Amino acid sequence: TAQARAVARKIGFPVLVRPSFVLGGRDMKIVYTEDELTAYMTRIAPDISKDKPVLIDQFLENATEVDVDCLSDGDRTAIGGVMQHIE
């Protein structure tokens, strides 16, 4: 927990935290304070290990997230879908 707080302070709040083994939105959280981060880390502590760390990223408020699905053979690229996330 102390290491997570140090990382979050260095990055700057708010941060997005999630277990590294999570691919979707399960257990992802936007954290605005050290107290919230401590509570999150305490709650997921049983699932954390050297092989399954917690990832902490800067969270950009008022940003637009867009996913683009495409295929390419190196010469041609076909865009199959563009999706904007609304939260």
C-alpha positions in Angstrom: 0.0 0.0 0.0 2.8 2.4 0.7 4.4 1.7 -2.7 1.0 2.3 -4.4 0.6 5.7 -2.5 4.1 6.7 -3.6 3.4 5.9 -7.2 0.0 7.7 -7.2 1.6 10.8 -5.6 4.3 10.8 -8.3 1.7 10.4 -11.2 -0.8 12.7 -9.6 -4.4 12.1 -8.6 -6.8 11.0 -9.9 -5.4 7.6 -10.9 -7.0 4.5 -12.5 -6.1 1.3 -10.5 -6.8 -2.3 -11.5 -5.3 -5.7 -11.0 -3.0 -6.6 -13.8 -4.9 -9.8 -14.5 -8.2 -8.0 -15.2 -8.9 -7.5 -18.9 -12.3 -5.8 -18.6 -13.7 -3.4 -16.1 -13.9 -5.7 -13.1 -12.2 -4.2 -10.1 -11.1 -1.1 -12.0 -11.5 2.1 -10.0 -10.8 5.8 -10.5 -9.2 6.9 -7.2 -9.1 10.6 -6.2 -7.4 10.5 -2.8 -4.8 8.5 -0.8 -7.6 7.3 1.5 -9.5 5.8 -1.4 -6.4 4.2 -2.7 -5.6 2.6 0.7 -9.2 1.3 0.9 -8.9 -0.2 -2.6 -5.5 -1.8 -1.9 -6.8 -3.3 1.3 -9.9 -4.7 -0.4 -7.9 -6.5 -3.2 -4.9 -7.4 -1.1 -5.6 -11.1 -1.1 -5.5 -11.2 -4.9 -2.1 -9.3 -5.2 1.2 -11.1 -5.7 4.4 -10.6 -7.5 2.9 -12.4 -10.5 -0.4 -10.4 -10.2 0.5 -6.8 -9.4 -1.8 -3.8 -9.4 -1.5 -1.3 -12.2 -1.7 2.4 -11.5 -2.2 4.8 -14.4 -2.9 8.5 -14.6 -6.6 9.1 -15.2 -7.3 11.9 -17.7 -10.6 13.6 -16.7 -12.7 15.0 -19.6 -10.8 12.9 -22.1 -12.4 10.9 -24.9 -11.6 7.3 -25.2 -12.0 5.7 -28.6 -11.4 2.1 -29.7 -10.6 1.3 -33.3 -10.8 -2.2 -34.6 -8.9 -2.8 -37.8 -7.1 -5.4 -39.9 -4.1 -4.9 -42.0 -1.9 -7.0 -44.3 0.9 -4.4 -44.2 -0.4 -2.6 -47.4 -4.1 -2.2 -46.9 -6.0 -1.5 -43.7 -9.7 -2.0 -43.2 -11.4 -0.3 -40.2 -14.1 -2.6 -38.9 -15.4 -0.4 -36.1 -14.9 2.8 -34.2 -16.5 3.0 -30.7 -16.4 6.0 -28.3 -16.7 5.2 -24.6 -19.4 7.1 -22.7 -19.1 7.0 -18.9 
